């Protein structure tokens, strides 16, 4: 943990001039935003080796009315070309409400900046939610964390 999972309509994989965006760049920007977060004691909120941002286009989707209202409002895109992005951050328990709020605000700012062009030029919804909950089973197996743990130095006695 923490894991930020992004589900999105595949029309966002189109080239930028067709209303799409670079989802890999979004993933990197969100991961960097998570790594920059600090708690009230100025300590990192998330361990470097634990940050994961994964994005998945939906194989099938339907958004709102399929495009009728957008076309009636003068949007020139194809019917059914509404876009949607759902970002869900799942983190372990134990962080304060202030940390939840500051992390949420930072991630929202990052996502809004990334999707600024789409928000201005096409019908798109962007939702961010943060979940923290009691795990009923939690197994972790990783060879990533040791990469970020400084080696122990032993002093001769």
Rosetta constraint file for C-alpha pairs under 8 A:
AtomPair CA 1 CA 50 HARMONIC 5.33 0.50
AtomPair CA 1 CA 51 HARMONIC 6.51 0.50
AtomPair CA 1 CA 52 HARMONIC 7.59 0.50
AtomPair CA 1 CA 90 HARMONIC 7.09 0.50
AtomPair CA 1 CA 91 HARMONIC 5.60 0.50
AtomPair CA 1 CA 92 HARMONIC 6.38 0.50
AtomPair CA 2 CA 46 HARMONIC 6.85 0.50
AtomPair CA 2 CA 50 HARMONIC 6.00 0.50
AtomPair CA 2 CA 51 HARMONIC 5.37 0.50
AtomPair CA 2 CA 52 HARMONIC 6.57 0.50
AtomPair CA 2 CA 89 HARMONIC 6.91 0.50
AtomPair CA 2 CA 90 HARMONIC 5.71 0.50
AtomPair CA 2 CA 91 HARMONIC 4.55 0.50
AtomPair CA 2 CA 92 HARMONIC 6.89 0.50
AtomPair CA 3 CA 50 HARMONIC 7.77 0.50
AtomPair CA 3 CA 51 HARMONIC 6.15 0.50
AtomPair CA 3 CA 52 HARMONIC 4.91 0.50
AtomPair CA 3 CA 53 HARMONIC 6.00 0.50
AtomPair CA 3 CA 54 HARMONIC 7.80 0.50
AtomPair CA 3 CA 89 HARMONIC 5.70 0.50
AtomPair CA 3 CA 90 HARMONIC 5.35 0.50
AtomPair CA 3 CA 91 HARMONIC 6.67 0.50
AtomPair CA 4 CA 51 HARMONIC 7.98 0.50
AtomPair CA 4 CA 52 HARMONIC 6.16 0.50
AtomPair CA 4 CA 53 HARMONIC 4.69 0.50
AtomPair CA 4 CA 54 HARMONIC 6.38 0.50
AtomPair CA 4 CA 87 HARMONIC 6.68 0.50
AtomPair CA 4 CA 88 HARMONIC 5.50 0.50
AtomPair CA 4 CA 89 HARMONIC 4.19 0.50
AtomPair CA 4 CA 90 HARMONIC 6.29 0.50
AtomPair CA 5 CA 53 HARMONIC 5.87 0.50
AtomPair CA 5 CA 54 HARMONIC 4.98 0.50
AtomPair CA 5 CA 55 HARMONIC 5.89 0.50
AtomPair CA 5 CA 56 HARMONIC 7.83 0.50
AtomPair CA 5 CA 87 HARMONIC 5.79 0.50
AtomPair CA 5 CA 88 HARMONIC 5.30 0.50
AtomPair CA 5 CA 89 HARMONIC 6.43 0.50
AtomPair CA 6 CA 53 HARMONIC 7.55 0.50
AtomPair CA 6 CA 54 HARMONIC 6.03 0.50
AtomPair CA 6 CA 55 HARMONIC 4.39 0.50
AtomPair CA 6 CA 56 HARMONIC 6.08 0.50
AtomPair CA 6 CA 85 HARMONIC 6.86 0.50
AtomPair CA 6 CA 86 HARMONIC 5.55 0.50
AtomPair CA 6 CA 87 HARMONIC 4.49 0.50
AtomPair CA 6 CA 88 HARMONIC 6.42 0.50
AtomPair CA 7 CA 55 HARMONIC 5.91 0.50
AtomPair CA 7 CA 56 HARMONIC 5.00 0.50
AtomPair CA 7 CA 57 HARMONIC 5.81 0.50
AtomPair CA 7 CA 58 HARMONIC 6.58 0.50
AtomPair CA 7 CA 85 HARMONIC 5.86 0.50
AtomPair CA 7 CA 86 HARMONIC 5.15 0.50
AtomPair CA 7 CA 87 HARMONIC 6.60 0.50
AtomPair CA 8 CA 12 HARMONIC 7.35 0.50
AtomPair CA 8 CA 55 HARMONIC 7.51 0.50
AtomPair CA 8 CA 56 HARMONIC 6.35 0.50
AtomPair CA 8 CA 57 HARMONIC 4.88 0.50
AtomPair CA 8 CA 58 HARMONIC 5.93 0.50
AtomPair CA 8 CA 83 HARMONIC 7.53 0.50
AtomPair CA 8 CA 84 HARMONIC 5.59 0.50
AtomPair CA 8 CA 85 HARMONIC 4.35 0.50
AtomPair CA 8 CA 86 HARMONIC 6.20 0.50
AtomPair CA 9 CA 57 HARMONIC 5.52 0.50
AtomPair CA 9 CA 58 HARMONIC 5.46 0.50
AtomPair CA 9 CA 61 HARMONIC 6.73 0.50
AtomPair CA 9 CA 83 HARMONIC 5.64 0.50
AtomPair CA 9 CA 84 HARMONIC 5.58 0.50
AtomPair CA 9 CA 85 HARMONIC 6.73 0.50
AtomPair CA 10 CA 14 HARMONIC 7.74 0.50
AtomPair CA 10 CA 57 HARMONIC 4.90 0.50
AtomPair CA 10 CA 58 HARMONIC 6.06 0.50
AtomPair CA 10 CA 59 HARMONIC 7.39 0.50
AtomPair CA 11 CA 19 HARMONIC 7.76 0.50
AtomPair CA 11 CA 20 HARMONIC 6.44 0.50
AtomPair CA 11 CA 81 HARMONIC 7.02 0.50
AtomPair CA 11 CA 83 HARMONIC 6.70 0.50
AtomPair CA 12 CA 19 HARMONIC 6.66 0.50
AtomPair CA 12 CA 20 HARMONIC 4.04 0.50
AtomPair CA 12 CA 21 HARMONIC 5.66 0.50
AtomPair CA 12 CA 23 HARMONIC 7.98 0.50
AtomPair CA 12 CA 83 HARMONIC 6.83 0.50
AtomPair CA 13 CA 20 HARMONIC 5.26 0.50
AtomPair CA 13 CA 21 HARMONIC 6.13 0.50
AtomPair CA 13 CA 22 HARMONIC 7.10 0.50
AtomPair CA 13 CA 23 HARMONIC 7.32 0.50
AtomPair CA 14 CA 18 HARMONIC 6.03 0.50
AtomPair CA 14 CA 19 HARMONIC 6.58 0.50
AtomPair CA 14 CA 20 HARMONIC 4.32 0.50
AtomPair CA 14 CA 21 HARMONIC 6.82 0.50
AtomPair CA 15 CA 19 HARMONIC 6.71 0.50
AtomPair CA 15 CA 20 HARMONIC 5.00 0.50
AtomPair CA 15 CA 21 HARMONIC 6.50 0.50
AtomPair CA 16 CA 20 HARMONIC 4.46 0.50
AtomPair CA 16 CA 21 HARMONIC 5.27 0.50
AtomPair CA 16 CA 22 HARMONIC 7.80 0.50
AtomPair CA 19 CA 118 HARMONIC 6.33 0.50
AtomPair CA 19 CA 121 HARMONIC 7.80 0.50
AtomPair CA 19 CA 122 HARMONIC 7.17 0.50
AtomPair CA 20 CA 118 HARMONIC 7.66 0.50
AtomPair CA 21 CA 115 HARMONIC 7.75 0.50
AtomPair CA 22 CA 26 HARMONIC 6.52 0.50
AtomPair CA 23 CA 27 HARMONIC 6.20 0.50
AtomPair CA 23 CA 55 HARMONIC 7.24 0.50
AtomPair CA 24 CA 28 HARMONIC 6.36 0.50
AtomPair CA 25 CA 29 HARMONIC 6.12 0.50
AtomPair CA 26 CA 30 HARMONIC 6.08 0.50
AtomPair CA 26 CA 111 HARMONIC 7.38 0.50
AtomPair CA 26 CA 114 HARMONIC 6.57 0.50
AtomPair CA 27 CA 31 HARMONIC 6.12 0.50
AtomPair CA 27 CA 53 HARMONIC 5.61 0.50
AtomPair CA 27 CA 54 HARMONIC 6.84 0.50
AtomPair CA 27 CA 55 HARMONIC 7.22 0.50
AtomPair CA 28 CA 32 HARMONIC 6.09 0.50
AtomPair CA 28 CA 53 HARMONIC 7.68 0.50
AtomPair CA 29 CA 33 HARMONIC 6.11 0.50
AtomPair CA 29 CA 110 HARMONIC 7.02 0.50
AtomPair CA 30 CA 34 HARMONIC 6.18 0.50
AtomPair CA 30 CA 53 HARMONIC 7.26 0.50
AtomPair CA 30 CA 107 HARMONIC 6.44 0.50
AtomPair CA 30 CA 110 HARMONIC 6.55 0.50
AtomPair CA 30 CA 111 HARMONIC 7.49 0.50
AtomPair CA 31 CA 35 HARMONIC 6.21 0.50
AtomPair CA 31 CA 51 HARMONIC 6.57 0.50
AtomPair CA 31 CA 52 HARMONIC 6.90 0.50
AtomPair CA 31 CA 53 HARMONIC 6.18 0.50
AtomPair CA 32 CA 36 HARMONIC 6.22 0.50
AtomPair CA 33 CA 37 HARMONIC 6.65 0.50
AtomPair CA 33 CA 106 HARMONIC 6.82 0.50
AtomPair CA 33 CA 107 HARMONIC 6.64 0.50
AtomPair CA 33 CA 110 HARMONIC 7.31 0.50
AtomPair CA 34 CA 45 HARMONIC 7.86 0.50
AtomPair CA 34 CA 46 HARMONIC 6.91 0.50
AtomPair CA 34 CA 51 HARMONIC 7.37 0.50
AtomPair CA 34 CA 103 HARMONIC 7.24 0.50
AtomPair CA 34 CA 107 HARMONIC 7.47 0.50
AtomPair CA 35 CA 44 HARMONIC 7.11 0.50
AtomPair CA 35 CA 45 HARMONIC 7.60 0.50
AtomPair CA 35 CA 46 HARMONIC 6.35 0.50
AtomPair CA 35 CA 47 HARMONIC 7.58 0.50
AtomPair CA 35 CA 48 HARMONIC 6.40 0.50
AtomPair CA 35 CA 51 HARMONIC 7.45 0.50
AtomPair CA 36 CA 44 HARMONIC 7.17 0.50
AtomPair CA 37 CA 44 HARMONIC 5.88 0.50
AtomPair CA 37 CA 45 HARMONIC 5.61 0.50
AtomPair CA 37 CA 46 HARMONIC 7.38 0.50
AtomPair CA 37 CA 103 HARMONIC 6.58 0.50
AtomPair CA 38 CA 42 HARMONIC 4.96 0.50
AtomPair CA 38 CA 43 HARMONIC 5.12 0.50
AtomPair CA 38 CA 44 HARMONIC 4.48 0.50
AtomPair CA 38 CA 45 HARMONIC 5.11 0.50
AtomPair CA 38 CA 99 HARMONIC 7.93 0.50
AtomPair CA 39 CA 43 HARMONIC 5.46 0.50
AtomPair CA 39 CA 44 HARMONIC 6.33 0.50
AtomPair CA 39 CA 45 HARMONIC 5.60 0.50
AtomPair CA 39 CA 99 HARMONIC 5.97 0.50
AtomPair CA 40 CA 99 HARMONIC 7.61 0.50
AtomPair CA 45 CA 99 HARMONIC 7.81 0.50
AtomPair CA 46 CA 50 HARMONIC 6.96 0.50
AtomPair CA 46 CA 51 HARMONIC 6.82 0.50
AtomPair CA 47 CA 51 HARMONIC 6.68 0.50
AtomPair CA 48 CA 145 HARMONIC 7.71 0.50
AtomPair CA 48 CA 148 HARMONIC 6.88 0.50
AtomPair CA 49 CA 144 HARMONIC 5.54 0.50
AtomPair CA 49 CA 145 HARMONIC 4.70 0.50
AtomPair CA 49 CA 147 HARMONIC 7.47 0.50
AtomPair CA 49 CA 148 HARMONIC 6.41 0.50
AtomPair CA 50 CA 144 HARMONIC 7.85 0.50
AtomPair CA 50 CA 145 HARMONIC 7.11 0.50
AtomPair CA 62 CA 66 HARMONIC 6.51 0.50
AtomPair CA 62 CA 80 HARMONIC 7.66 0.50
AtomPair CA 63 CA 80 HARMONIC 7.52 0.50
AtomPair CA 63 CA 82 HARMONIC 6.34 0.50
AtomPair CA 63 CA 83 HARMONIC 7.26 0.50
AtomPair CA 63 CA 84 HARMONIC 7.31 0.50
AtomPair CA 64 CA 82 HARMONIC 7.97 0.50
AtomPair CA 65 CA 69 HARMONIC 7.07 0.50
AtomPair CA 66 CA 79 HARMONIC 6.22 0.50
AtomPair CA 66 CA 80 HARMONIC 4.29 0.50
AtomPair CA 66 CA 81 HARMONIC 7.20 0.50
AtomPair CA 66 CA 82 HARMONIC 6.87 0.50
AtomPair CA 67 CA 71 HARMONIC 6.18 0.50
AtomPair CA 67 CA 78 HARMONIC 7.46 0.50
AtomPair CA 67 CA 79 HARMONIC 4.61 0.50
AtomPair CA 67 CA 80 HARMONIC 4.74 0.50
AtomPair CA 67 CA 81 HARMONIC 6.30 0.50
AtomPair CA 67 CA 82 HARMONIC 6.15 0.50
AtomPair CA 68 CA 72 HARMONIC 6.15 0.50
AtomPair CA 68 CA 79 HARMONIC 6.57 0.50
AtomPair CA 68 CA 80 HARMONIC 7.99 0.50
AtomPair CA 69 CA 73 HARMONIC 6.06 0.50
AtomPair CA 70 CA 74 HARMONIC 6.42 0.50
AtomPair CA 70 CA 75 HARMONIC 5.21 0.50
AtomPair CA 70 CA 123 HARMONIC 6.73 0.50
AtomPair CA 71 CA 75 HARMONIC 4.86 0.50
AtomPair CA 71 CA 76 HARMONIC 6.31 0.50
AtomPair CA 71 CA 77 HARMONIC 7.31 0.50
AtomPair CA 71 CA 79 HARMONIC 7.25 0.50
AtomPair CA 75 CA 122 HARMONIC 6.90 0.50
AtomPair CA 75 CA 123 HARMONIC 7.81 0.50
AtomPair CA 77 CA 81 HARMONIC 6.31 0.50
AtomPair CA 77 CA 122 HARMONIC 7.69 0.50
AtomPair CA 81 CA 123 HARMONIC 7.94 0.50
AtomPair CA 82 CA 122 HARMONIC 7.36 0.50
AtomPair CA 82 CA 123 HARMONIC 5.27 0.50
AtomPair CA 82 CA 124 HARMONIC 5.74 0.50
AtomPair CA 83 CA 123 HARMONIC 6.44 0.50
AtomPair CA 83 CA 124 HARMONIC 4.50 0.50
AtomPair CA 83 CA 125 HARMONIC 6.43 0.50
AtomPair CA 84 CA 124 HARMONIC 5.36 0.50
AtomPair CA 84 CA 125 HARMONIC 4.67 0.50
AtomPair CA 84 CA 126 HARMONIC 5.90 0.50
AtomPair CA 85 CA 124 HARMONIC 7.82 0.50
AtomPair CA 85 CA 125 HARMONIC 6.22 0.50
AtomPair CA 85 CA 126 HARMONIC 4.79 0.50
AtomPair CA 85 CA 127 HARMONIC 6.27 0.50
AtomPair CA 86 CA 126 HARMONIC 6.05 0.50
AtomPair CA 86 CA 127 HARMONIC 4.90 0.50
AtomPair CA 86 CA 128 HARMONIC 6.06 0.50
AtomPair CA 86 CA 129 HARMONIC 8.00 0.50
AtomPair CA 87 CA 126 HARMONIC 7.76 0.50
AtomPair CA 87 CA 127 HARMONIC 6.06 0.50
AtomPair CA 87 CA 128 HARMONIC 4.64 0.50
AtomPair CA 87 CA 129 HARMONIC 6.31 0.50
AtomPair CA 88 CA 128 HARMONIC 5.85 0.50
AtomPair CA 88 CA 129 HARMONIC 4.91 0.50
AtomPair CA 88 CA 130 HARMONIC 5.73 0.50
AtomPair CA 88 CA 131 HARMONIC 7.24 0.50
AtomPair CA 89 CA 128 HARMONIC 7.78 0.50
AtomPair CA 89 CA 129 HARMONIC 6.29 0.50
AtomPair CA 89 CA 130 HARMONIC 4.65 0.50
AtomPair CA 89 CA 131 HARMONIC 6.10 0.50
AtomPair CA 90 CA 130 HARMONIC 5.94 0.50
AtomPair CA 90 CA 131 HARMONIC 4.85 0.50
AtomPair CA 90 CA 132 HARMONIC 5.92 0.50
AtomPair CA 91 CA 130 HARMONIC 7.60 0.50
AtomPair CA 91 CA 131 HARMONIC 6.43 0.50
AtomPair CA 91 CA 132 HARMONIC 5.29 0.50
AtomPair CA 91 CA 133 HARMONIC 7.84 0.50
AtomPair CA 92 CA 132 HARMONIC 5.80 0.50
AtomPair CA 92 CA 133 HARMONIC 6.89 0.50
AtomPair CA 93 CA 132 HARMONIC 5.71 0.50
AtomPair CA 93 CA 133 HARMONIC 6.28 0.50
AtomPair CA 93 CA 134 HARMONIC 7.21 0.50
AtomPair CA 95 CA 99 HARMONIC 6.24 0.50
AtomPair CA 95 CA 100 HARMONIC 6.98 0.50
AtomPair CA 96 CA 100 HARMONIC 6.37 0.50
AtomPair CA 97 CA 101 HARMONIC 6.17 0.50
AtomPair CA 98 CA 102 HARMONIC 6.11 0.50
AtomPair CA 99 CA 103 HARMONIC 5.93 0.50
AtomPair CA 100 CA 104 HARMONIC 6.01 0.50
AtomPair CA 100 CA 130 HARMONIC 7.71 0.50
AtomPair CA 101 CA 105 HARMONIC 6.05 0.50
AtomPair CA 102 CA 106 HARMONIC 6.10 0.50
AtomPair CA 103 CA 107 HARMONIC 6.14 0.50
AtomPair CA 104 CA 108 HARMONIC 5.99 0.50
AtomPair CA 104 CA 128 HARMONIC 7.79 0.50
AtomPair CA 104 CA 129 HARMONIC 7.86 0.50
AtomPair CA 104 CA 130 HARMONIC 7.11 0.50
AtomPair CA 105 CA 109 HARMONIC 6.07 0.50
AtomPair CA 106 CA 110 HARMONIC 6.23 0.50
AtomPair CA 107 CA 111 HARMONIC 6.11 0.50
AtomPair CA 108 CA 112 HARMONIC 5.97 0.50
AtomPair CA 108 CA 128 HARMONIC 6.89 0.50
AtomPair CA 109 CA 113 HARMONIC 6.08 0.50
AtomPair CA 110 CA 114 HARMONIC 6.22 0.50
AtomPair CA 111 CA 115 HARMONIC 6.12 0.50
AtomPair CA 112 CA 116 HARMONIC 5.65 0.50
AtomPair CA 115 CA 119 HARMONIC 5.96 0.50
AtomPair CA 116 CA 120 HARMONIC 6.17 0.50
AtomPair CA 117 CA 121 HARMONIC 6.06 0.50
AtomPair CA 118 CA 122 HARMONIC 5.40 0.50
AtomPair CA 118 CA 123 HARMONIC 7.58 0.50
AtomPair CA 118 CA 124 HARMONIC 6.85 0.50
AtomPair CA 119 CA 123 HARMONIC 6.85 0.50
AtomPair CA 119 CA 124 HARMONIC 6.11 0.50
AtomPair CA 143 CA 147 HARMONIC 7.65 0.50
AtomPair CA 144 CA 148 HARMONIC 7.52 0.50
AtomPair CA 145 CA 149 HARMONIC 6.64 0.50
AtomPair CA 146 CA 150 HARMONIC 7.97 0.50
